Structures are given as C-alpha cells and as structure tokens.
Amino acid sequence: MPRGHPRGTSDLIHPEKITGERCAGKLARTVREGAVGKGPGPRAPRRRPTSLRRWREHGLINEFHDRLRGKVRESEGREAEPTAGIIDAQSVRAAATVPADSRGYDGGKKVPGRKRHIVTDTLGLLLVVAVTAANIGDRDAAAGLLARLRRLHRDITLVWADGGYTGGLVDWCRDKLALTLEIVKRTDDMTGFVVLPRRWVAERTFAWLMNSRRLARDYETLSASSEAVIRWSMVTRMSRRLARPRAAGRH
C-alpha cells in the first residue's frame, strides 16, 4: 500500500492526490460495481466519493457527458445537436440512505422510492434528466424537464411520449415552448408485449442504466447526486461506444 495512505482508505476519497484520468476510472468503477472498493455488490458505499460531488458542483460531469454525446452522434453520421427526442419516466426503489422528504410511492407501478425522468435523442443518448420522489406524476415533472430541454437544445422541435403525457401538457408545450409533443399510443387491438415506435428508445436507455449496479436502486441522499450518477453511467457507455472498432462497411 502506498506510503501516506491509511490502511483501508481508497484514494477515490482523496481525488486531489491522484490524476483526473485515474479519478474518472474509479468513479466509473463505483457506478458500475455499486460500491467503493472490492467485493460483491450491489450495496451502498460507506463513504461518498468526494470526486463525484466536486465534479458535479463544478459542472464537469455535465460538460464531459455532453461533449461525449456530441462525439457519439457525429460518429454515427448525425449532427452534434439533435432535433427530436423521446421522454419517459422510470420508478426505482430507494435505499434507506434516501431521506423521507425526497421519496414517495408510485401507486401505478407499486414502487416506493424515486422516479427518473429522462429525455433522450433518437439514438437513446441522454439529453436531460430529473430525479423526483416516485409519487410525482409524469406530466407534473415533464413541464420543467421539457422547459430545460428547450433551453439547452434549441434545435429540438419534436418530442415523442407515451399516453401518460396526454392532456393539457401537449397544448402547453405548443404554446409556451414552440415544441410538438407527439403521443405514441397503443391501439385497442394490441395484446401482450408490443414494441411501439420511438418509445422503445427511451426504454432501452433505462435498461442501459440498470446495468450499472449503483443504479439498480437509488442510494443517493441528494437528487442532484442521483442525476450525476445517471450521467456518469451514460459517460461510461458512450466511452465504450467510441472506443469500439467500427464494423466493416458500416456508415
């Protein structure tokens, strides 16, 4: 063990003593494995990696994530900025570390905890995210989320959504945000599991996030930390995607 490091102390807890590259690698491992240090997960870390908090407070995670997203889109032959998106929400159970005032109960999904609201582009890459108590309705959270989306991504004029976003939200988006919210519904003759146009893209993004053990449930005290972990999970996925050799003949 390096001199000056107390036994059992991870240098993830001291990001100022290590390089940014090494710190990023340890953050990625924390999100992927769900715990600081070795051992089977998932479990909540006993100590919070201060690098996550510092990078979040200085906006570094957001900047790193957004730059990578632009690189991935360009590698797929798209413009760096998207023109359409998909909105969806996912309820997840909350650990005991989550304060009672930031958790709730989703009666529809029968899940106690928090809810993740996301907007992705058509490749499934994250554009904006908000974490709320699970009892917050999809439409209630969507207003603020879509307003932030319009502010950050001025080229977006169309967003697809499921039936949970019907009602006055459609007119509000058109009148206040100059944004078309198109509802993709199941038809009456559909039975069982059916892949619906566009909506499956955001569902796949949620599946990607659940591959990170730290996101199997919500462990974070602050909702802002939950959002940062979600972005960092996407950072690791996009990094692997860019590092992956392109298939022959792929354009």
PLY file of the C-alpha trace (Angstrom):
ply
format ascii 1.0
element vertex 251
property float x
property float y
property float z
element edge 250
property int vertex1
property int vertex2
end_header
0.00 0.00 0.00
1.44 3.45 -0.91
3.08 5.36 1.90
0.84 8.00 3.43
-2.39 6.15 2.75
-4.06 4.74 5.89
-4.89 1.08 5.62
-8.30 0.55 4.08
-8.58 4.09 2.68
-9.40 4.26 -1.03
-7.68 7.05 -2.92
-11.06 7.69 -4.53
-11.77 9.56 -1.30
-8.78 11.83 -2.00
-9.19 12.92 -5.65
-6.75 15.80 -5.19
-3.95 13.25 -4.68
-4.50 11.42 -7.97
-4.79 12.33 -11.63
-8.10 13.27 -13.21
-7.90 10.25 -15.52
-7.44 7.84 -12.64
-10.17 9.56 -10.66
-12.56 9.19 -13.62
-11.72 5.50 -13.83
-12.53 4.98 -10.16
-15.78 6.91 -10.49
-16.73 4.65 -13.40
-16.00 1.58 -11.29
-18.12 2.96 -8.45
-21.10 3.44 -10.76
-20.60 0.08 -12.47
-19.98 -2.05 -9.38
-22.18 -0.16 -6.94
-19.66 0.18 -4.11
-16.39 1.82 -3.18
-13.67 -0.79 -3.04
-13.75 -4.50 -3.84
-16.33 -7.10 -3.06
-19.63 -8.28 -4.46
-22.27 -5.65 -4.98
-24.63 -4.04 -5.21
-24.53 -2.19 -1.93
-24.45 1.43 -0.85
-20.92 2.77 -0.28
-20.00 3.53 3.32
-18.14 6.64 2.18
-19.15 9.06 -0.53
-16.55 9.65 -3.27
-15.92 13.35 -2.94
-14.79 13.49 -6.57
-18.39 12.87 -7.66
-19.60 15.78 -5.52
-16.83 18.13 -6.63
-17.21 17.30 -10.32
-20.99 17.70 -10.02
-20.78 21.06 -8.25
-18.35 22.45 -10.84
-20.43 21.19 -13.78
-17.66 18.90 -15.01
-19.83 15.79 -15.27
-22.41 17.63 -17.37
-19.75 19.09 -19.67
-17.93 15.78 -20.06
-21.19 13.96 -20.76
-22.44 16.49 -23.33
-19.15 16.56 -25.23
-19.10 12.77 -25.45
-22.69 12.72 -26.66
-21.81 15.06 -29.50
-18.84 12.85 -30.44
-21.02 9.73 -30.46
-23.67 11.40 -32.62
-21.04 12.57 -35.10
-19.51 9.09 -35.23
-22.96 7.80 -36.21
-23.21 10.31 -39.03
-25.55 12.69 -37.17
-25.28 16.35 -36.30
-23.89 17.00 -32.82
-27.17 18.66 -31.75
-30.39 16.60 -32.05
-33.69 17.86 -33.47
-36.05 15.33 -31.82
-36.29 13.43 -28.56
-38.23 10.87 -26.52
-39.47 11.47 -22.97
-40.19 8.75 -20.41
-40.02 8.01 -16.68
-38.93 5.08 -14.51
-39.68 4.43 -10.84
-36.98 2.71 -8.77
-36.80 1.59 -5.17
-34.90 3.80 -2.77
-32.37 2.61 -0.21
-32.53 3.55 3.46
-29.98 6.30 2.77
-32.59 8.30 0.82
-34.33 10.92 3.02
-38.07 10.51 3.53
-38.80 14.01 2.15
-37.35 13.10 -1.26
-39.02 9.73 -1.75
-42.59 8.66 -2.38
-44.83 5.84 -3.58
-45.73 5.25 -7.22
-49.22 3.75 -6.96
-49.31 2.75 -10.63
-46.07 0.77 -10.58
-46.34 -0.06 -6.85
-42.78 1.12 -6.27
-41.66 3.06 -3.16
-38.73 5.34 -3.86
-37.79 7.82 -6.56
-38.63 8.42 -10.19
-36.18 9.12 -13.02
-37.50 11.40 -15.76
-35.40 11.50 -18.92
-35.40 12.85 -22.45
-33.18 11.04 -24.95
-32.32 11.64 -28.58
-33.29 9.11 -31.24
-30.12 7.11 -30.54
-31.07 6.72 -26.89
-28.42 9.15 -25.64
-29.38 11.22 -22.61
-30.30 14.87 -23.15
-31.80 15.93 -19.80
-32.65 14.08 -16.59
-34.54 14.91 -13.40
-34.92 12.74 -10.30
-38.01 13.26 -8.12
-39.98 11.40 -5.49
-41.85 8.46 -7.04
-45.27 9.98 -6.29
-44.63 12.92 -8.65
-46.72 12.48 -11.80
-45.10 12.21 -15.20
-46.91 15.30 -16.52
-46.00 17.36 -13.45
-42.29 16.64 -13.84
-42.38 16.91 -17.65
-43.15 20.64 -17.70
-39.89 21.62 -16.01
-37.93 18.91 -17.82
-39.11 19.97 -21.27
-38.54 23.65 -20.49
-34.93 22.79 -19.59
-34.65 20.68 -22.74
-35.79 23.60 -24.90
-33.33 25.94 -23.18
-30.35 23.62 -23.60
-31.20 22.20 -27.05
-32.78 24.92 -29.15
-32.87 22.76 -32.30
-35.32 20.26 -30.82
-38.88 20.84 -32.07
-40.42 17.37 -31.64
-40.65 15.04 -28.64
-42.40 11.65 -28.60
-44.13 10.48 -25.41
-46.46 7.76 -24.13
-50.08 8.09 -23.06
-49.10 9.26 -19.58
-48.28 12.69 -21.00
-51.65 13.41 -22.61
-53.86 16.32 -21.61
-53.04 19.99 -21.27
-49.28 19.34 -21.46
-49.50 18.95 -25.24
-51.07 22.39 -25.68
-48.73 23.94 -23.09
-45.68 22.67 -24.98
-47.02 24.07 -28.25
-47.96 27.48 -26.84
-45.16 28.07 -24.33
-42.19 26.17 -25.77
-42.97 26.04 -29.52
-42.47 22.29 -29.11
-44.55 19.48 -30.61
-45.30 16.75 -28.07
-46.49 13.74 -30.06
-48.22 10.97 -28.12
-47.49 7.40 -29.26
-50.35 5.22 -28.01
-51.12 1.54 -28.00
-54.09 0.61 -30.21
-57.03 -1.37 -28.89
-56.13 -4.46 -30.94
-52.67 -4.78 -29.33
-52.28 -7.63 -26.83
-49.25 -8.57 -24.77
-45.83 -7.01 -25.27
-45.57 -4.81 -28.36
-42.61 -2.67 -29.41
-44.03 0.79 -30.02
-42.41 3.26 -32.43
-39.93 5.64 -30.80
-40.95 4.78 -27.25
-38.69 1.72 -27.19
-35.64 4.00 -27.49
-36.10 5.54 -24.03
-36.96 2.11 -22.57
-33.65 0.80 -23.89
-31.85 3.72 -22.22
-33.41 2.74 -18.88
-32.19 -0.81 -19.49
-28.67 0.54 -20.08
-28.81 2.44 -16.81
-29.95 -0.61 -14.86
-26.79 -2.43 -15.98
-24.94 -0.15 -13.55
-25.22 -1.67 -10.08
-25.17 1.75 -8.42
-28.41 2.47 -10.30
-30.19 -0.81 -9.52
-31.90 1.29 -6.87
-31.45 4.86 -5.66
-28.78 5.15 -2.94
-28.12 8.89 -3.09
-29.04 11.36 -0.37
-29.44 14.21 -2.86
-31.46 14.03 -6.06
-28.67 16.01 -7.75
-26.24 13.19 -6.91
-28.66 10.67 -8.42
-28.74 12.70 -11.62
-24.93 12.89 -11.64
-24.60 9.11 -11.28
-27.05 8.63 -14.16
-25.00 10.91 -16.38
-21.78 9.16 -15.36
-23.30 5.80 -16.25
-24.01 7.18 -19.72
-20.45 8.56 -19.90
-19.02 5.06 -19.45
-21.37 3.62 -22.08
-20.58 6.34 -24.61
-16.84 5.96 -23.96
-17.04 2.24 -24.75
-19.09 3.01 -27.84
-16.48 5.41 -29.17
-13.63 3.02 -28.35
-15.33 0.09 -30.08
-13.93 -0.57 -33.58
-16.45 0.16 -36.31
-17.78 -2.82 -38.23
-16.63 -3.26 -41.81
-18.92 -1.49 -44.23
-20.72 0.41 -41.50
-21.50 4.04 -42.33
0 1
1 2
2 3
3 4
4 5
5 6
6 7
7 8
8 9
9 10
10 11
11 12
12 13
13 14
14 15
15 16
16 17
17 18
18 19
19 20
20 21
21 22
22 23
23 24
24 25
25 26
26 27
27 28
28 29
29 30
30 31
31 32
32 33
33 34
34 35
35 36
36 37
37 38
38 39
39 40
40 41
41 42
42 43
43 44
44 45
45 46
46 47
47 48
48 49
49 50
50 51
51 52
52 53
53 54
54 55
55 56
56 57
57 58
58 59
59 60
60 61
61 62
62 63
63 64
64 65
65 66
66 67
67 68
68 69
69 70
70 71
71 72
72 73
73 74
74 75
75 76
76 77
77 78
78 79
79 80
80 81
81 82
82 83
83 84
84 85
85 86
86 87
87 88
88 89
89 90
90 91
91 92
92 93
93 94
94 95
95 96
96 97
97 98
98 99
99 100
100 101
101 102
102 103
103 104
104 105
105 106
106 107
107 108
108 109
109 110
110 111
111 112
112 113
113 114
114 115
115 116
116 117
117 118
118 119
119 120
120 121
121 122
122 123
123 124
124 125
125 126
126 127
127 128
128 129
129 130
130 131
131 132
132 133
133 134
134 135
135 136
136 137
137 138
138 139
139 140
140 141
141 142
142 143
143 144
144 145
145 146
146 147
147 148
148 149
149 150
150 151
151 152
152 153
153 154
154 155
155 156
156 157
157 158
158 159
159 160
160 161
161 162
162 163
163 164
164 165
165 166
166 167
167 168
168 169
169 170
170 171
171 172
172 173
173 174
174 175
175 176
176 177
177 178
178 179
179 180
180 181
181 182
182 183
183 184
184 185
185 186
186 187
187 188
188 189
189 190
190 191
191 192
192 193
193 194
194 195
195 196
196 197
197 198
198 199
199 200
200 201
201 202
202 203
203 204
204 205
205 206
206 207
207 208
208 209
209 210
210 211
211 212
212 213
213 214
214 215
215 216
216 217
217 218
218 219
219 220
220 221
221 222
222 223
223 224
224 225
225 226
226 227
227 228
228 229
229 230
230 231
231 232
232 233
233 234
234 235
235 236
236 237
237 238
238 239
239 240
240 241
241 242
242 243
243 244
244 245
245 246
246 247
247 248
248 249
249 250
